[in-house]
Amino acid sequence: MKILVMNGSPHRGNTWRLTQCVREMIQQWDKTVEFTELHLTDIGLPFCTGCSNCFRKGHRYCPHNEKIQPIMDLIDKSDAVIFSVSCFQGHLTGIMKNFTDHLAFLIHRPRYFYKKALIISTTGGVGADSTTKALAATLAGWGFNKSYQLPIAAYSWNAYEPGGRDLQKTEKAATRFYQDVKSNSFHPPSIGVLIPFNLFQAMCSDKDGDKQYPTEDDRFWPQYAGMQYAPGIPLPIHKRLFGMIFHSIGKHLGRKMVISYKK
Ligand SMILES: Cc1cc2nc3c(=O)[nH]c(=O)nc-3n(C[C@H](O)[C@H](O)[C@H](O)COP(=O)(O)O)c2cc1C
């Protein structure tokens, strides 16, 4: 099992210390697990410029692709990702938000259907849960099959030492995450995930539609033609039907909607 551990905090503080506990627990249970560490601060990723090249032309046209592609390759090579991110003002750190902005195109073209995540956040008092929830919502949009969350109130400025009930909670989350990754089985997608999958697919399926310009989305979606979700992921019949309904709505929207862009 390969696990990528991504530090999305600007330093190695409380959250990183808790993340190390999780890593040690998993390593104790299974010596064969291979961890790769990535510290976003080491990457020097500039801010997303908002050029929208990733959406329109493809992510390889991102002006920062030489920094983003190696991270995507690391995720591709991993079975799961542990995201470690401090709670700053009840939300993700700026450095993590900037990273997720660079991958926002994945909402249009999800790909991490067979990956699972554990999101760890610590806060001074409140807001760790809104931080982990925000990232879990983003990861669902990128296709991640399941995100476990470990929000902890540290009540500390950089001197937090995990112990007591926090360690119990940590062990519980780490166990569920590890067992799930090890199971090699997958969870059915939520309705909230099925909607964009079917809408985008349908909107890109109408070759005769009045398109002002072709986008990378049009090249991406044909591989999923006729599927309500990614192959190999279980999809109960009611969700299959739900997907079909949203596919029909997407087809209708695709014919009506004209999206402008600056040449
Ligand atoms: C810029 C900044 C923003 C913060 N925002 C919050 C907050 O919204 N709520 C809170 O309870 N603590 C807040 N804190 C405290 C941290 O969340 C807390 O110390 C956390 O454990 C820091 O994790 P770290 O050491 O991994 O960076 C903030 C700290 C900083 C530096």
The ligand as an SDF file (V2000), in Angstrom:
LIG
                    3D

 31 33  0  0  0  0  0  0  0  0999 V2000
   -3.4160   32.4850   10.5800 C   0  0  0  0  0  0  0  0  0  0  0  0
   -4.0360   31.6930   11.6820 C   0  0  0  0  0  0  0  0  0  0  0  0
   -5.4080   31.5440   11.7170 C   0  0  0  0  0  0  0  0  0  0  0  0
   -6.0190   30.8080   12.7350 C   0  0  0  0  0  0  0  0  0  0  0  0
   -7.3750   30.6800   12.7430 N   0  0  0  0  0  0  0  0  0  0  0  0
   -7.9660   30.0140   13.7590 C   0  0  0  0  0  0  0  0  0  0  0  0
   -9.3920   29.8830   13.8140 C   0  0  0  0  0  0  0  0  0  0  0  0
  -10.1150   30.2760   12.9120 O   0  0  0  0  0  0  0  0  0  0  0  0
   -9.9470   29.2550   14.8660 N   0  0  0  0  0  0  0  0  0  0  0  0
   -9.1810   28.7550   15.8900 C   0  0  0  0  0  0  0  0  0  0  0  0
   -9.7410   28.2440   16.8270 O   0  0  0  0  0  0  0  0  0  0  0  0
   -7.8210   28.8150   15.8460 N   0  0  0  0  0  0  0  0  0  0  0  0
   -7.1930   29.4310   14.8080 C   0  0  0  0  0  0  0  0  0  0  0  0
   -5.8230   29.5140   14.7580 N   0  0  0  0  0  0  0  0  0  0  0  0
   -5.0310   28.6680   15.6650 C   0  0  0  0  0  0  0  0  0  0  0  0
   -4.5980   27.3920   14.9330 C   0  0  0  0  0  0  0  0  0  0  0  0
   -5.6950   26.8290   14.2130 O   0  0  0  0  0  0  0  0  0  0  0  0
   -4.0680   26.2980   15.8680 C   0  0  0  0  0  0  0  0  0  0  0  0
   -2.9900   26.7790   16.6330 O   0  0  0  0  0  0  0  0  0  0  0  0
   -3.6570   25.0840   15.0430 C   0  0  0  0  0  0  0  0  0  0  0  0
   -3.4030   24.0090   15.8960 O   0  0  0  0  0  0  0  0  0  0  0  0
   -2.4480   25.4060   14.2150 C   0  0  0  0  0  0  0  0  0  0  0  0
   -2.0000   24.2630   13.5540 O   0  0  0  0  0  0  0  0  0  0  0  0
   -0.5180   24.1920   12.9790 P   0  0  0  0  0  0  0  0  0  0  0  0
    0.4290   24.3650   14.1360 O   0  0  0  0  0  0  0  0  0  0  0  0
   -0.4230   22.8710   12.3310 O   0  0  0  0  0  0  0  0  0  0  0  0
   -0.3850   25.3270   11.9830 O   0  0  0  0  0  0  0  0  0  0  0  0
   -5.2020   30.2160   13.7420 C   0  0  0  0  0  0  0  0  0  0  0  0
   -3.8140   30.3740   13.6930 C   0  0  0  0  0  0  0  0  0  0  0  0
   -3.2380   31.0850   12.6760 C   0  0  0  0  0  0  0  0  0  0  0  0
   -1.7310   31.2240   12.6360 C   0  0  0  0  0  0  0  0  0  0  0  0
  1  2  1  0
  2  3  1  0
  2 30  2  0
  3  4  2  0
  4  5  1  0
  4 28  1  0
  5  6  2  0
  6  7  1  0
  6 13  1  0
  7  8  2  0
  7  9  1  0
  9 10  1  0
 10 11  2  0
 10 12  1  0
 12 13  2  0
 13 14  1  0
 14 15  1  0
 14 28  1  0
 15 16  1  0
 16 17  1  0
 16 18  1  0
 18 19  1  0
 18 20  1  0
 20 21  1  0
 20 22  1  0
 22 23  1  0
 23 24  1  0
 24 25  2  0
 24 26  1  0
 24 27  1  0
 28 29  2  0
 29 30  1  0
 30 31  1  0
M  END
$$$$
